[in-house]
Amino acid sequence: MHDPAELRLTTTAIEAVRLLNDAGYRVIVVTNQSGVARGLYTEQDVAALHAHMQAVFATAGARIDAFYYCPYHPDGIVAPFAREHEDRKPGAGMLLRAMRDWPTLAELSFLIGDKPSDMEAARRAGIAGISVPPDVADLASVVCRLLAERNDARPRCEEAARNGC
């Protein structure tokens, strides 16, 4: 995924981010972008996608606080990026850097992801990993349940549920 025109969000992704925002969580995207190393697109393309995502969410009243991406891959063809790197999930590099850049308590943090490498990166960073299927239809419900378990947003989630979330 690198082309802003191809961005497809699950139906409740924006609501999920808004729920996290309202509960006081930072929302930070961490993503492997091996297409840079493979010569399929550039770092500028990744930055354009992230700017587009930021705008889409902001327009709907949700906030993504930061984006971290890993352009490296050992099988890459673009020399500066054709190598292993601790940022590449399942490595924890991006998560650890985000936690330093945005002072964060590991015990209060979590990563929502759809791949085993996401869960392993979370484990290596010392944070909870919340696994969702790649085609999760209702991400807001996942977030509501998670926040309710943590007692962070029960009233907001109950209100969202009444409104069809």
C-alpha positions, 0 to 999 in steps of 0.5 A: 500500500503506497498509493493514496488513491488506493486507500481503503479503510474498514467501515469503522476505522475512523471511529476506532481512532476517534475512540482511542483519541477520546480515551487519551491514547496516542495513535501511532501507525507502524508499518513495514514498507518493503516496496521501497527496498524492492524499488516499487515505490519511493519514500516520498510515496510513503510520505504522501500516503501518510499525509493523505491518511492524516488528512482523511482522519482529521477531516472526520475528527480523528487524529493519527499522532505519528507514522513510523515506517520501515523501508528495509528488506534483505531481498531489496534491490535499492542498495541503501534499503537492501538489508535487515534492520531492527525496525522491520517487524517482527523487530521492535525498532519502530515501536521502541523509537515511537515509545521514546519519541512519544513518552509512553508507558509500555504497560499501558500501550498496545499494538493492533495488528493483523499479522504474526509479525505484528504480535511478535514486534509487540512482544519484543517491545514489551507491549500487548498485541491485539490480533485482528483478522486482516479483513476486520469489518468492525474495528471500532467494536474491537477498540470498544471491547479493548477500552471497556476491558481497560475501563478507559472509555466505557461511557463513550463505547456504550454511546457509540454502540447505541448509535450503531458503532 
